[in-house]
Every structure is written in C-alpha cells, then in structure tokens.
Amino acid sequence: MIATARVMTNGLRARQRLGKYRIESRLGEGGFASVYQAMDTIQGIRVALKVPHDAHVTDEVLEDFRKEVRTTSRLEHEHILPIKDASIIDNRLVIVLPLGERTLDDRLRSRMSFEQALDISEQILEAVAYAHRHRIIHCDIKPENVILFPDGQIRLADFGIAKVAQKTIRGSGTGTVGFMAPEQAMGKPSLRSDVFSIGLIMYRMLSGHWPEWPFEWPPAGYRRLRSKAHPELVALLKRAVEPNPRKRFRDADQMLAAFQKLKLKSLRHAKRIRRSKR
C-alpha cells in the first residue's frame, strides 16, 4: 500500500472517498470521463466508477444522461453491462458499474486464439442484436467498452452513456473517429453504424490488424485473415465494414444470424488448417 495519496488526472486521489466508495486506482481515461476501481465500503465489493470530467457536467448533459439511461434501463441482457447506480456525489456525477477483469483493448495486447476470437465476436453480436431489437444504437462500440469477466463472459459497456459522451465531446472539438463508421463520423449514426464497429473489432481479433480510413478492401492483415478464416467468414467481415452503409447488414440481428450459420463451419475450417501445418 502506498503511504502517500496519489493525485489523479481529474482531481481524484487514490484512497479518496466519494460517498461510500473509496478510490483504489484509475483504470482508464477518455475525452468524456475517467474510470476508477473503487471499494464499496458498505457492501464490501469492488466496483468500477465512471466519473465524467467536471467541464462536461452541465445541466444539458445531465438532462441528456437522464433520458438515455431511462431509455436503455430496459436492456437486461447477460452480455450488456448494467448501470448499478448513477448519482451526484460531492458535486460529481458518479456512474457505478460492475467491475470486470480487464477490457478487450487490454486483452488484444497478447495473442488470441481463433476460437476465443469467435466466442467474443458472438457475445458482442448477441448484446448489440438485443439492443437493436429495441431500436437502440450503442454509438461507441470499441475494445475499451468490451469488458471481460473471469468466467469468459464479456459485457458491453456504455449503453446510455455513449450517445451523451459523443455529443458532448463532438461539441468540444475532440474525439476519435477510428472506431466509427464514416456516416457516424459525420453525425448520422444508425443501426448499420454499430455493425461497422463490430466488423472492425472482429477483423482486428482475427487478423491482428485494425482497418484504417478510408477502409478500402482488403485492409492490412488480409493475408493472415485468409490463411485461417473460412472464405464465408471473410465475406461476412467484408460486408460488415463496407464504407457504404446500404451494403452492410441492416442491423446486428441480421449479422448475428449470418455469423451463427457459419460459426461451426469456420471452426472446423481453422482446425483443418492447423492439422495440415503439423
């Protein structure tokens, strides 16, 4: 245990108290908020706290946040990270979330098996397909928002927060477009935009490379992808990351159905390739 308190980027300190929560460490930081690991001193459990930067917490942002959280509160799914609580503590907006092991962004720093990549892909698709059936767009699907838990389960974070964060960050002239579909970067997101972001993540997991603007096919890593992925899986990814949204899957539900039809075929194909290389 470090004896001296450590000041963190938005003014919070290690061991600082926010109501019943004791800050333990900072897990990450973005343009809209910082995320901390904290101890709930009443329940005795560790949680994740998302704390928007002070400059972003205006009356307008709070109202937008209330609307989005109410809209997405009905999304009860095993692969969607729920908001445990959201309240004003010590004049800060504090969003309380279950604490996972790490993010997919952290996991991608080491090699991943083909089987695990497909398993994570399916879980992401199931979460987003469920949201799309409720006509809810996530708007910020990226590896940092995919939380891994010890049992191999993933949960997609920031439903209800992503739209507010993007609107706020866009207004301040900052933000990252590398994870977004072209039309979303121009302020016109749709269900097909989430499909594009899922396609980017799947391509990264399976090829080891992140497709970059202007998203021309084939991207970097294509040879590696073709060396182990069934041609139908390659075609699915190509359709998902089409720059023209009308050429993509109409939503994650349609993409999930297509994926599940060829998942077993893809696993068998990859297994045959591994055997042939022995």
Backbone as numpy.savetxt, mean C-alpha at the origin, in Angstrom:
# Nx Ny Nz CAx CAy CAz Cx Cy Cz
17.91 0.34 26.30 17.06 1.54 26.30 17.95 2.78 26.30
17.71 3.71 25.39 18.48 4.94 25.33 18.01 5.87 26.44
18.95 6.40 27.20 18.59 7.20 28.36 18.02 8.56 27.99
18.56 9.18 26.93 18.10 10.51 26.54 17.01 10.42 25.50
16.02 11.30 25.59 14.92 11.31 24.62 15.43 11.78 23.28
14.97 11.15 22.21 15.41 11.49 20.86 14.32 12.29 20.17
14.64 13.49 19.68 13.67 14.33 19.00 13.45 13.80 17.60
12.20 13.66 17.18 11.87 13.14 15.87 11.46 14.27 14.95
11.31 13.95 13.66 11.23 14.98 12.63 10.06 15.94 12.79
8.91 15.51 13.29 7.79 16.45 13.40 7.56 16.89 14.83
8.63 16.82 15.67 8.54 17.32 17.02 8.27 16.27 18.08
7.87 15.05 17.70 7.62 14.00 18.68 8.96 13.39 19.12
8.98 12.87 20.35 10.20 12.30 20.91 9.97 10.86 21.31
11.02 10.07 21.25 10.94 8.71 21.78 10.60 8.81 23.27
9.67 7.99 23.71 9.17 7.93 25.10 8.19 9.06 25.42
7.90 9.92 24.43 6.89 10.96 24.65 5.52 10.31 24.76
4.63 10.89 25.57 3.28 10.37 25.72 2.31 11.19 24.89
1.42 10.50 24.18 0.28 11.10 23.50 -0.95 10.42 24.08
-1.57 11.05 25.05 -2.67 10.40 25.74 -2.17 9.12 26.40
-2.83 7.99 26.07 -2.41 6.72 26.67 -1.28 6.04 25.90
-0.82 6.65 24.80 0.20 6.03 23.97 1.59 6.57 24.30
2.56 5.67 24.41 3.95 6.05 24.63 4.75 5.76 23.36
5.31 6.80 22.76 6.07 6.66 21.52 7.32 5.82 21.77
7.56 4.82 20.90 8.76 3.99 21.02 9.76 4.25 19.89
9.28 4.38 18.66 10.20 4.62 17.54 9.41 5.14 16.35
10.12 5.76 15.42 9.49 6.22 14.19 9.68 5.13 13.12
8.57 4.72 12.50 8.61 3.65 11.50 8.80 4.20 10.09
8.32 5.40 9.84 8.43 5.96 8.49 7.87 7.37 8.46
8.12 8.04 7.34 7.65 9.40 7.19 7.35 9.68 5.73
6.24 10.38 5.48 5.86 10.76 4.13 5.55 12.25 4.09
5.07 12.68 2.93 4.76 14.09 2.78 3.60 14.55 3.63
2.71 13.60 4.01 1.50 13.96 4.77 1.63 13.66 6.26
2.32 12.57 6.59 2.33 12.13 7.99 3.57 11.33 8.32
3.81 11.18 9.61 4.82 10.25 10.12 4.11 9.09 10.79
4.76 7.93 10.80 4.19 6.74 11.43 5.13 6.28 12.54
4.55 6.01 13.70 5.33 5.63 14.86 4.86 4.29 15.42
5.79 3.57 16.03 5.43 2.45 16.88 5.23 3.00 18.28
4.13 2.59 18.92 3.83 3.10 20.25 3.23 1.99 21.11
3.33 2.18 22.40 2.72 1.25 23.35 1.43 1.86 23.88
0.34 1.09 23.77 -0.92 1.47 24.41 -0.77 1.08 25.88
-0.57 2.07 26.74 -0.25 1.77 28.14 -1.46 1.28 28.93
-2.65 1.38 28.37 -3.85 0.84 29.04 -4.05 -0.62 28.68
-4.05 -0.92 27.37 -4.26 -2.30 26.92 -2.99 -3.13 26.94
-1.84 -2.48 27.01 -0.58 -3.21 27.05 -0.19 -3.82 25.72
-0.61 -3.21 24.60 -0.28 -3.72 23.27 0.41 -2.63 22.46
1.22 -3.07 21.50 1.88 -2.12 20.60 0.97 -1.85 19.40
0.97 -0.59 18.97 0.16 -0.16 17.84 1.00 0.74 16.95
0.47 1.03 15.77 1.07 2.02 14.88 0.25 3.30 14.98
0.93 4.44 15.09 0.27 5.73 15.11 0.66 6.51 13.86
-0.33 6.92 13.09 -0.08 7.80 11.94 -0.44 9.21 12.41
0.54 10.10 12.37 0.35 11.46 12.87 0.63 12.45 11.73
-0.42 13.02 11.13 -0.20 14.00 10.06 0.63 15.18 10.55
1.47 15.71 9.66 2.28 16.87 10.00 1.38 18.06 10.34
1.81 18.81 11.32 0.98 19.91 11.84 0.49 20.85 10.74
1.34 21.13 9.76 0.98 22.09 8.71 -0.20 21.63 7.88
-0.47 20.31 7.85 -1.54 19.78 7.01 -2.88 19.67 7.73
-2.88 19.79 9.05 -4.12 19.54 9.80 -4.91 20.85 9.91
-5.61 21.15 8.84 -6.50 22.32 8.81 -7.93 21.86 9.02
-8.84 22.81 9.21 -10.26 22.46 9.36 -10.77 21.71 8.13
-10.32 22.13 6.95 -10.74 21.48 5.71 -10.26 20.04 5.65
-9.00 19.82 6.04 -8.44 18.46 6.04 -9.19 17.58 7.04
-9.48 18.12 8.22 -10.21 17.33 9.22 -11.60 16.94 8.72
-12.27 17.85 8.04 -13.60 17.55 7.51 -13.51 16.49 6.41
-12.53 16.63 5.51 -12.32 15.62 4.47 -12.02 14.27 5.08
-11.20 14.28 6.13 -10.81 13.03 6.80 -12.04 12.35 7.41
-12.88 13.13 8.07 -14.10 12.55 8.66 -14.97 11.89 7.59
-15.13 12.57 6.46 -15.96 12.02 5.39 -15.40 10.72 4.84
-14.08 10.70 4.59 -13.46 9.52 4.00 -13.49 8.34 4.96
-13.22 8.60 6.24 -13.22 7.51 7.22 -14.62 6.93 7.38
-15.63 7.78 7.38 -17.00 7.28 7.49 -17.37 6.45 6.27
-16.90 6.88 5.10 -17.19 6.15 3.87 -16.54 4.77 3.88
-15.30 4.70 4.37 -14.55 3.44 4.29 -14.69 2.58 5.55
-15.40 3.07 6.56 -15.51 2.30 7.81 -16.22 0.97 7.61
-17.00 0.85 6.53 -17.71 -0.41 6.29 -16.84 -1.45 5.60
-15.61 -1.11 5.28 -14.71 -2.06 4.62 -14.09 -3.00 5.65
-14.80 -4.05 5.98 -14.29 -5.04 6.93 -13.84 -6.26 6.14
-12.52 -6.39 5.99 -11.95 -7.46 5.18 -10.62 -7.89 5.80
-10.31 -9.18 5.70 -9.10 -9.70 6.34 -7.81 -9.10 5.78
-7.86 -8.54 4.58 -6.65 -7.97 3.99 -6.69 -6.44 3.91
-7.58 -5.83 4.67 -7.63 -4.36 4.77 -7.33 -3.97 6.21
-6.35 -3.10 6.41 -5.96 -2.67 7.74 -7.01 -1.71 8.30
-7.63 -2.07 9.42 -8.68 -1.19 9.97 -8.09 -0.04 10.77
-8.82 1.05 10.83 -8.47 2.14 11.74 -9.07 1.81 13.11
-8.20 1.63 14.11 -8.68 1.30 15.45 -9.30 2.51 16.13
-8.71 3.68 15.87 -9.20 4.89 16.50 -8.63 6.09 15.75
-9.32 7.20 15.80 -8.81 8.46 15.25 -9.34 9.57 16.13
-8.46 10.35 16.71 -8.89 11.41 17.62 -7.84 12.50 17.72
-8.23 13.60 18.31 -7.30 14.71 18.55 -6.71 14.51 19.94
-5.39 14.35 20.00 -4.69 14.19 21.27 -3.60 15.26 21.34
-3.62 16.05 22.38 -2.62 17.12 22.55 -2.54 17.99 21.30
-3.71 18.31 20.75 -3.81 19.17 19.56 -3.22 18.53 18.30
-3.07 17.22 18.29 -2.60 16.51 17.10 -3.65 15.50 16.66
-3.81 15.36 15.35 -4.65 14.28 14.83 -3.85 12.99 14.91
-4.36 12.00 15.64 -3.65 10.73 15.83 -4.54 9.60 15.32
-4.02 8.85 14.34 -4.75 7.73 13.74 -4.09 6.45 14.22
-4.86 5.59 14.88 -4.32 4.39 15.51 -4.63 3.17 14.65
-3.59 2.38 14.34 -3.69 1.23 13.45 -3.03 0.01 14.08
-3.46 -1.21 13.70 -2.74 -2.41 14.15 -1.29 -2.37 13.66
-0.39 -2.90 14.47 1.03 -2.88 14.13 1.44 -4.19 13.46
1.95 -4.08 12.24 2.44 -5.26 11.54 3.92 -5.46 11.76
4.47 -6.47 11.09 5.90 -6.76 11.21 6.74 -5.75 10.43
6.37 -5.54 9.18 7.09 -4.61 8.31 6.24 -4.35 7.08
6.72 -3.45 6.23 5.99 -3.15 5.00 6.54 -3.98 3.85
5.77 -4.03 2.78 6.25 -4.71 1.58 7.49 -4.00 1.04
7.56 -2.70 1.20 8.75 -1.95 0.77 9.99 -2.47 1.49
9.88 -2.74 2.78 11.01 -3.33 3.53 11.32 -4.74 3.02
10.27 -5.51 2.76 10.47 -6.91 2.33 11.15 -6.98 0.97
10.90 -6.02 0.11 11.47 -6.04 -1.24 12.97 -5.75 -1.28
13.55 -5.47 -0.13 15.00 -5.25 -0.08 15.78 -6.56 -0.12
15.07 -7.68 -0.01 15.70 -8.99 -0.15 14.91 -9.81 -1.16
15.50 -10.89 -1.65 14.86 -11.69 -2.69 13.57 -12.34 -2.19
12.64 -12.49 -3.10 11.34 -13.06 -2.79 11.07 -14.22 -3.73
10.52 -15.30 -3.20 10.21 -16.45 -4.05 9.03 -16.13 -4.96
8.96 -16.85 -6.07 7.86 -16.69 -7.01 6.53 -16.97 -6.33
6.52 -18.02 -5.50 5.29 -18.41 -4.80 4.82 -17.31 -3.84
5.76 -16.71 -3.10 5.36 -15.66 -2.17 4.87 -14.42 -2.91
5.51 -14.12 -4.04 5.07 -12.97 -4.84 3.63 -13.15 -5.30
3.29 -14.36 -5.75 1.92 -14.61 -6.19 0.95 -14.57 -5.02
1.38 -15.06 -3.87 0.50 -15.06 -2.69 0.20 -13.62 -2.25
1.22 -12.80 -2.19 1.00 -11.39 -1.81 0.15 -10.69 -2.85
0.40 -10.97 -4.12 -0.39 -10.36 -5.20 -1.86 -10.69 -5.04
-2.16 -11.95 -4.75 -3.56 -12.36 -4.60 -4.22 -11.66 -3.41
-3.50 -11.53 -2.32 -4.07 -10.88 -1.14 -4.35 -9.39 -1.41
-3.43 -8.73 -2.11 -3.66 -7.32 -2.46 -4.89 -7.21 -3.36
-4.96 -8.08 -4.36 -6.10 -8.06 -5.29 -7.41 -8.31 -4.56
-7.42 -9.24 -3.61 -8.65 -9.53 -2.87 -9.10 -8.31 -2.07
-8.15 -7.61 -1.45 -8.49 -6.42 -0.67 -9.08 -5.32 -1.55
-8.41 -5.05 -2.67 -8.84 -3.95 -3.53 -10.12 -4.32 -4.27
-10.26 -5.59 -4.65 -11.50 -6.03 -5.31 -12.70 -5.82 -4.38
-12.51 -6.13 -3.10 -13.58 -5.93 -2.12 -13.95 -4.46 -2.04
-12.94 -3.59 -2.00 -13.22 -2.15 -1.95 -13.91 -1.67 -3.22
-13.47 -2.18 -4.36 -14.05 -1.75 -5.63 -15.51 -2.17 -5.75
-15.87 -3.30 -5.14 -17.28 -3.70 -5.14 -18.12 -2.70 -4.38
-17.51 -1.97 -3.45 -18.19 -0.91 -2.71 -17.97 0.45 -3.38
-17.38 0.43 -4.58 -17.13 1.65 -5.36 -16.19 2.61 -4.64
-15.23 2.06 -3.92 -14.24 2.87 -3.20 -12.87 2.69 -3.87
-12.24 3.79 -4.23 -10.90 3.79 -4.82 -9.89 4.05 -3.71
-8.80 3.31 -3.73 -7.78 3.52 -2.70 -6.98 4.79 -2.97
-6.46 4.92 -4.18 -5.73 6.12 -4.64 -4.25 6.17 -4.25
-3.76 5.24 -3.46 -2.34 5.31 -3.09 -1.80 3.91 -2.78
-1.99 2.99 -3.71 -1.50 1.63 -3.52 -0.01 1.60 -3.87
0.81 1.34 -2.87 2.26 1.29 -3.04 2.82 0.36 -1.97
4.08 -0.11 -2.13 4.63 -1.08 -1.18 4.61 -0.61 0.28
4.76 0.70 0.51 4.75 1.19 1.89 3.39 1.03 2.55
2.34 0.91 1.76 0.99 0.75 2.31 0.53 -0.70 2.36
1.42 -1.62 2.04 1.12 -3.05 2.17 1.86 -3.53 3.42
1.10 -3.89 4.47 1.69 -4.25 5.76 1.70 -5.77 5.92
2.87 -6.31 6.25 3.02 -7.75 6.43 2.91 -8.10 7.90
2.17 -9.19 8.17 1.99 -9.68 9.53 2.67 -11.05 9.67
2.94 -11.49 10.91 3.73 -12.71 11.12 3.18 -13.97 10.48
1.87 -14.08 10.33 1.27 -15.32 9.80 1.26 -15.38 8.28
1.97 -14.45 7.62 1.99 -14.43 6.16 0.86 -13.61 5.56
0.00 -13.10 6.41 -1.12 -12.27 5.94 -0.63 -10.85 5.66
-1.19 -10.26 4.61 -0.92 -8.84 4.36 -2.22 -8.07 4.57
-2.06 -6.81 4.92 -3.23 -5.93 5.04 -2.88 -4.61 4.39
-3.77 -4.15 3.53 -3.56 -2.90 2.81 -4.01 -1.73 3.67
-3.10 -0.78 3.86 -3.36 0.35 4.75 -3.82 1.59 3.99
-4.33 2.53 4.73 -4.64 3.89 4.28 -5.92 4.04 3.48
-6.83 3.08 3.51 -8.15 3.33 2.95 -8.78 4.46 3.78
-9.28 5.48 3.11 -9.88 6.60 3.81 -8.89 7.70 4.14
-7.60 7.38 4.14 -6.57 8.37 4.43 -5.90 8.83 3.14
-5.76 7.91 2.19 -4.99 8.20 0.98 -5.54 9.39 0.19
-6.87 9.43 0.02 -7.45 10.53 -0.76 -7.19 11.88 -0.10
-7.35 11.92 1.22 -7.12 13.16 1.95 -5.66 13.59 1.83
-4.75 12.61 2.00 -3.32 12.91 1.93 -2.94 13.41 0.54
-3.44 12.74 -0.49 -3.08 13.15 -1.85 -3.60 14.54 -2.17
-4.83 14.81 -1.77 -5.42 16.12 -2.03 -4.62 17.21 -1.33
-4.22 16.92 -0.09 -3.48 17.90 0.71 -2.08 18.11 0.16
-1.38 17.01 -0.16 -0.01 17.09 -0.66 0.01 17.76 -2.03
-0.96 17.41 -2.88 -1.01 18.01 -4.21 -1.16 19.52 -4.10
-1.94 19.95 -3.11 -2.13 21.38 -2.92 -0.86 22.09 -2.49
0.05 21.34 -1.85 1.29 21.97 -1.42 2.41 21.82 -2.44
2.10 21.19 -3.57 3.07 21.10 -4.66 4.08 19.98 -4.50
3.79 18.98 -3.63 4.72 17.88 -3.46 4.02 16.56 -3.74
4.75 15.45 -3.59 4.15 14.14 -3.83 4.95 13.35 -4.84
4.73 12.05 -4.87 5.46 11.15 -5.76 4.50 10.55 -6.78
4.85 10.63 -8.06 3.96 10.11 -9.09 4.40 8.72 -9.57
5.50 8.20 -9.08 6.02 6.93 -9.58 5.12 5.74 -9.33
4.21 5.84 -8.38 3.31 4.73 -8.06 1.94 4.90 -8.70
1.71 6.02 -9.37 0.38 6.34 -9.88 0.23 6.06 -11.36
-1.01 5.77 -11.75 -1.36 5.71 -13.17 -1.27 7.11 -13.76
-0.98 7.22 -15.06 -0.85 8.55 -15.68 -2.06 9.45 -15.46
-3.26 8.89 -15.58 -4.46 9.74 -15.44 -4.65 10.18 -13.99
-4.19 9.37 -13.04 -4.30 9.76 -11.63 -3.34 10.89 -11.32
-2.15 10.86 -11.93 -1.19 11.95 -11.72 -1.74 13.27 -12.24
-2.71 13.19 -13.17 -3.33 14.40 -13.70 -4.62 14.74 -12.96
-4.87 14.07 -11.84 -6.03 14.39 -11.02 -7.32 13.72 -11.43
-7.24 12.60 -12.19 -8.45 11.92 -12.64 -8.41 10.43 -12.28
-8.36 10.10 -10.98 -8.28 8.69 -10.58 -9.59 7.95 -10.81
-9.48 6.64 -11.03 -10.64 5.77 -11.19 -10.29 4.40 -10.64
-11.23 3.47 -10.70 -10.94 2.10 -10.28 -9.78 1.53 -11.09
-9.70 1.90 -12.35 -8.63 1.41 -13.22 -7.26 1.94 -12.79
-7.24 3.06 -12.06 -5.97 3.60 -11.55 -5.39 2.68 -10.48
-6.26 2.15 -9.61 -5.80 1.18 -8.61 -5.25 -0.07 -9.29
-5.89 -0.51 -10.36 -5.42 -1.67 -11.12 -3.99 -1.43 -11.60
-3.73 -0.25 -12.10 -2.40 0.10 -12.60 -1.36 -0.02 -11.47
-1.68 0.53 -10.31 -0.75 0.49 -9.18 -0.49 -0.94 -8.73
-1.52 -1.78 -8.72 -1.33 -3.19 -8.37 -0.42 -3.86 -9.39
-0.62 -3.56 -10.67 0.22 -4.12 -11.71 1.68 -3.75 -11.53
1.94 -2.50 -11.14 3.32 -2.07 -10.88 3.95 -2.89 -9.76
3.21 -3.08 -8.67 3.73 -3.83 -7.53 4.00 -5.28 -7.93
3.08 -5.90 -8.64 3.26 -7.28 -9.07 4.48 -7.41 -9.99
4.62 -6.47 -10.91 5.77 -6.51 -11.82 7.08 -6.41 -11.02
7.10 -5.52 -10.03 8.30 -5.35 -9.21 8.63 -6.63 -8.45
7.63 -7.28 -7.87 7.89 -8.50 -7.10 8.39 -9.62 -7.99
7.86 -9.72 -9.20 8.18 -10.85 -10.08 9.42 -10.63 -10.94
9.76 -9.38 -11.22 10.89 -9.11 -12.11 12.10 -8.52 -11.38
11.86 -7.94 -10.20 12.94 -7.28 -9.50 13.16 -5.84 -9.93
12.34 -5.34 -10.85 12.48 -3.97 -11.36 11.15 -3.23 -11.25
11.26 -1.92 -11.04 10.06 -1.09 -10.96 9.86 -0.37 -12.29
8.73 -0.60 -12.98 8.48 0.12 -14.24 8.47 1.62 -14.00
9.01 2.36 -14.95 9.09 3.81 -14.80 8.40 4.52 -15.96
8.03 5.77 -15.70 7.45 6.63 -16.73 8.38 6.65 -17.93
7.86 6.59 -19.17 6.44 6.67 -19.56 5.73 5.31 -19.64
6.23 4.31 -18.91 5.59 2.99 -18.79 5.45 2.29 -20.14
6.49 2.39 -20.95 6.47 1.71 -22.24 6.78 0.23 -22.05
6.11 -0.59 -22.80 6.31 -2.05 -22.71 7.31 -2.50 -23.77
8.28 -3.39 -23.43 8.49 -3.98 -22.10 9.38 -3.12 -21.22
9.11 -3.09 -19.92 9.94 -2.32 -19.00 11.24 -3.08 -18.68
12.10 -2.44 -17.89 13.31 -3.11 -17.41 12.90 -4.34 -16.61
13.68 -5.40 -16.72 13.39 -6.64 -16.01 12.50 -7.60 -16.77
12.14 -7.24 -18.00 11.20 -8.07 -18.77 11.78 -9.46 -19.06
13.07 -9.51 -19.37 13.68 -10.82 -19.67 13.63 -11.73 -18.46
13.91 -11.18 -17.30 13.86 -11.98 -16.08 12.43 -12.44 -15.81
11.47 -11.58 -16.03 10.06 -11.95 -15.83 9.68 -13.11 -16.74
10.02 -13.01 -18.02 9.65 -14.06 -18.99 10.35 -15.37 -18.69
11.50 -15.32 -18.02 12.26 -16.55 -17.75 11.58 -17.44 -16.73
10.62 -16.89 -15.97 9.98 -17.73 -14.95 8.45 -17.63 -14.93
7.89 -16.60 -15.56 6.44 -16.41 -15.51 5.76 -17.00 -16.74
4.61 -17.61 -16.53 3.81 -18.14 -17.64 3.42 -16.98 -18.57
3.42 -17.22 -19.88 3.06 -16.15 -20.82 1.73 -15.47 -20.51
0.76 -16.23 -19.99 -0.53 -15.62 -19.66 -0.42 -14.67 -18.47
0.49 -14.96 -17.54 0.71 -14.06 -16.41 1.40 -12.79 -16.89
2.33 -12.94 -17.82 3.00 -11.77 -18.41 1.97 -10.89 -19.11
1.06 -11.52 -19.83 0.01 -10.77 -20.54 -0.90 -10.04 -19.55
-1.20 -10.68 -18.41 -2.02 -10.03 -17.39 -1.35 -8.77 -16.87
-0.04 -8.86 -16.62 0.68 -7.70 -16.12 0.72 -6.59 -17.17
0.92 -6.98 -18.41 0.96 -5.98 -19.49 -0.37 -5.23 -19.56
-1.47 -5.95 -19.42 -2.78 -5.31 -19.47 -2.99 -4.39 -18.25
-2.51 -4.82 -17.09 -2.71 -4.03 -15.88 -1.99 -2.69 -15.93
-0.81 -2.64 -16.56 -0.01 -1.41 -16.56 -0.09 -0.66 -17.88
-1.14 -0.89 -18.63 -1.35 -0.13 -19.86 -1.50 1.36 -19.51
-0.73 2.25 -20.14 -0.91 3.68 -19.88 -2.32 4.18 -20.19
-2.95 3.58 -21.21 -4.32 3.96 -21.55 -5.29 3.19 -20.65
-6.00 3.87 -19.75 -6.85 3.17 -18.78 -7.94 2.31 -19.43
-8.40 2.67 -20.63 -9.46 1.89 -21.28 -8.99 0.51 -21.70
-7.67 0.30 -21.77 -7.13 -1.00 -22.16 -6.82 -1.89 -20.96
-7.02 -1.37 -19.74 -6.75 -2.15 -18.53 -7.98 -2.96 -18.12
-7.83 -3.74 -17.05 -8.98 -4.35 -16.40 -9.84 -3.22 -15.87
-11.15 -3.40 -15.89 -12.04 -2.30 -15.49 -11.96 -2.03 -13.99
-11.60 -3.07 -13.21 -11.44 -2.91 -11.77 -10.65 -4.08 -11.22
-10.35 -4.05 -9.93 -9.56 -5.12 -9.32 -10.33 -6.44 -9.26
-11.65 -6.37 -9.24 -12.46 -7.59 -9.22 -12.24 -8.39 -10.51
-12.26 -7.71 -11.64 -12.02 -8.38 -12.91 -10.60 -8.90 -12.99
-9.64 -8.13 -12.50 -8.25 -8.57 -12.52 -8.04 -9.77 -11.60
-8.69 -9.77 -10.44 -8.58 -10.91 -9.51 -9.10 -12.18 -10.16
-10.23 -12.11 -10.83 -10.81 -13.29 -11.48 -9.85 -13.84 -12.53
-9.24 -12.94 -13.32 -8.29 -13.38 -14.34 -7.05 -14.00 -13.70
-6.58 -13.40 -12.60 -5.40 -13.91 -11.90 -5.65 -15.30 -11.33
-6.80 -15.48 -10.70 -7.09 -16.77 -10.05 -7.24 -17.90 -11.07
-7.65 -17.57 -12.27 -7.78 -18.59 -13.32 -6.42 -19.14 -13.74
-5.39 -18.33 -13.65 -4.08 -18.77 -14.14 -3.04 -18.93 -13.04
-3.42 -18.75 -11.77 -2.46 -18.86 -10.68 -1.84 -20.25 -10.61
-2.65 -21.30 -10.59 -2.14 -22.65 -10.50 -1.27 -22.99 -11.71
-1.72 -22.58 -12.89 -0.95 -22.79 -14.11 0.42 -22.11 -14.01
0.43 -20.91 -13.44 1.68 -20.16 -13.28 2.63 -20.83 -12.30
2.08 -21.36 -11.21 2.92 -22.05 -10.22 3.53 -23.32 -10.81
2.73 -24.07 -11.56 3.25 -25.29 -12.20 4.32 -24.96 -13.23
4.10 -23.89 -13.98 5.05 -23.44 -15.00 6.39 -23.08 -14.36
6.35 -22.33 -13.26 7.57 -21.93 -12.58 8.31 -23.14 -11.99
7.54 -24.11 -11.51 8.14 -25.32 -10.95 8.85 -26.13 -12.03
8.22 -26.23 -13.20 8.86 -26.96 -14.32 10.16 -26.28 -14.74
10.16 -24.97 -14.77 11.37 -24.23 -15.17 12.49 -24.49 -14.17
12.18 -24.48 -12.87 13.21 -24.74 -11.85 13.78 -26.14 -12.01
12.91 -27.11 -12.28 13.39 -28.49 -12.46 14.31 -28.62 -13.67
13.98 -27.92 -14.75 14.76 -28.00 -15.98 16.15 -27.40 -15.82
16.33 -26.54 -14.81 17.63 -25.89 -14.59 18.53 -26.67 -13.66
18.01 -27.74 -13.09 18.82 -28.54 -12.16 19.83 -29.40 -12.90
